[in-house]
Amino acid sequence: MMVIVGVFLVAFVAGYRFAPQLGKKEWFTGHPPVNFRDTPYVPIHTPLSEQHQAFLHIFTYNTLATAQILSFGTVIFLFSFFRIAMVGCPLGVAFWYLGSPWLWARFFLPHALVELPVLFYAGAISMNSGLRWLVGGPEGRWRILKRELAANLKLFLLLIPFVIFAALLEAYVTNRW
């Protein structure tokens, strides 16, 4: 778990450090981020129908991210590192562009308290499963892989309520907070 958290923190710091260069490329959202260092923050209240669509989008994205980490992270050992880094780097860029820890906490803290531990836990479990598969054992690698993927599927089903709760917080609470 500490390795996954360390990878996240390194990616977060790298995103913060290289935010001016990364933000110009429009690589995350398709449009350049709003620089709250130069313009004041004005809250925008989105209609409820857009929040419903946002919930479905966020839930789908987080579910796919968790499923990717648990499945590909078992087969491709370093995939968990890559996927966690792809969460940490944009958060570092967002932290730089928001310019204020209070705005960052307002936008990310409510749902991140649920969403990030799910991703960290899934990354740590898949890294452990991948290591067991790489090391092998007397039963053979194929059986170890099947056993670990079945265990990760059960864990994925246990993590779905937390993913739903994080998506609800992000779509409805973080937007209004």
SULFENQUI-V396999 format. One record per pair of residues at least 12 apart in sequence whose ideal C-beta (glycine too) atoms are under 6 Angstrom apart, sorted by sequence separation. I is the first residue (numbers start at 1). J is the second residue. D is the distance in whole Angstrom. If there is no record, write none. Layout:
I;J;D / I;J;D
//
This chain:
132;144;6 / 133;145;5 / 69;83;5 / 129;148;4 / 129;152;6 / 84;123;5 / 118;159;5 / 80;123;4 / 118;162;5 / 80;126;5 / 80;127;5 / 114;162;6 / 114;165;6 / 115;166;4 / 70;122;5 / 74;126;5 / 114;166;4 / 69;122;4 / 73;126;3 / 77;130;4 / 69;123;5 / 74;129;4 / 111;166;5 / 66;122;5 / 70;126;5 / 74;130;5 / 69;126;5 / 73;130;6 / 111;169;4 / 110;169;5 / 111;170;4 / 28;90;5 / 35;97;5 / 36;98;5 / 37;99;4 / 41;103;6 / 36;99;5 / 110;173;5 / 111;174;5 / 33;97;5 / 110;174;5 / 23;93;6 / 22;93;5 / 7;81;5 / 11;85;4 / 15;89;4 / 19;93;5 / 74;148;5 / 74;149;6 / 8;84;5 / 12;88;4 / 16;92;4 / 7;84;5 / 11;88;3 / 15;92;3 / 19;96;3 / 7;85;6 / 11;89;5 / 15;93;5 / 12;91;6 / 16;95;6 / 4;84;6 / 8;88;4 / 12;92;4 / 16;96;5 / 70;152;4 / 70;156;5 / 67;156;6 / 66;159;6 / 63;163;5 / 62;163;5 / 59;167;4 / 58;167;4 / 55;167;5 / 58;170;5 / 58;171;6 / 4;120;5 / 55;171;4 / 54;171;4 / 4;123;4 / 4;124;5 / 51;171;5 / 51;172;6 / 1;124;4
//
